[in-house]
Amino acid sequence: MYFRILIMVALAGCSSNGNGAKADAGVDAYFSKCGHPGDPGNELGIGKFCGQLSDCNSTPAAPLCSSLGDPQTHFCTKTCQMGGPANQCGTATMCACNGGGQCGCTPSACLGP
């Protein structure tokens, strides 16, 4: 009986919406240009995956989730100053600014070649 219930649950998770398309994967699915589940971040926590702001509670040096400024990114960050100290963002990160002058520590891997 347990095996039958398990199969029914698995099949329900693979259901379609009636038009032949797969059903929405739900809140656990993220499109992300940068920041993916399991990313640990650097020694300051910058780059750690976050789905929401509270996911950065364990990284006091990087208390913000980048999705606040760009909903297509999901990593813990903090504000920084362009031209500030070289170590302000920690290992494998850079201070990057958007067109509005807001600057945040960003994993170097997210900034392209």
N, C-alpha and C positions, 0 to 999 in steps of 0.2 A: 504494500500500500504506500509506504514512504517513497519508494522508487517511482511509482506512478505520479504522485503529487509533485515530486521533483521535476519530472519530465514535463508535466503540465505547466509548471512555473517557468521552466526554460523556454517552452514554446510560446507562452504568453509574452515573454520578453522579446520575442522575434516576430511579433505580429505586425501586420501592415495596417494602413489606415483605410482600407477598402478600395483604394485607387491603385493598388499594386505597389505603392511606395512604402518604405519602412516607416514605422511609427517613430515619433520623436524620441530620442534617446534619453531625454529628461534633463534634470538639473546637473547631473554628473558629467555631461558632455560639454566641452568648451572648445570653441574655435579660438586658437591663440597663436598670434604671430611670435610671441615670446613668453616663455613660462609654461611648463607642462607638468602634469602630476608626477611627483617623485623628485622634481628638481630640488636639491638640498640648499642651494645658495652658498655664498662664500662665508668667511669667518664672521662677517657682520650680519649675515642672513639675507643679504641682497641677492636676489635671484631665486630665492625659495618660492616654490609654487604657492599661489593663493587663489582661491575661488571667491573669497570675500575678505573684507578688511580684518575680521576677527582671526583669520588664518595667520596673520602677521603678529598676533599677540605674543608668540614665543620668540620673536626677533625684535627685542626692544631697540636695537640700533637701526632697524629697518621697519618701522611701524606702519607704513602705508602700503596698500595694494595698488599696483600700477593701473589696475582696471578703473580706478577712480578718474584717471586722466585719459585713459585709452581703453575702452571696453574690449579691445582685441588683444590685450596683453594681460598676463596673470602672474606677476612676481612681486615679492616684497621689495620695497625700496624706501628711500628717504630723499628729502630735498638736498640739493647741493648747489655749490656756486661754480659757475664756469670760470676757470682760471684759479680755482681754490686749491688747497693743498692736494698734492698728488695722491695721498692715501685716504682722502675723505670718503671714498666709496669702497675701499678694500680691494682684494685680489680679483683680477679678471673682470673688472667693471670700469665704466667711465661715467663722467657727468655729462648728460645729454640734455639739451633744451628743446622745447617745442617752439612753434611760431609765436606763441603767446608769451614767451620769456620764462616759462616755468621750467625749472631744471630738476632732474632727478637722477639718481644713480641707476645705471642700466648695465646689465650683463653685456660684456663685449661681444659675445656670440650673437646678440640681438641686433647689433649695429652693422652687420654685414662685413664684407671684406675690407 
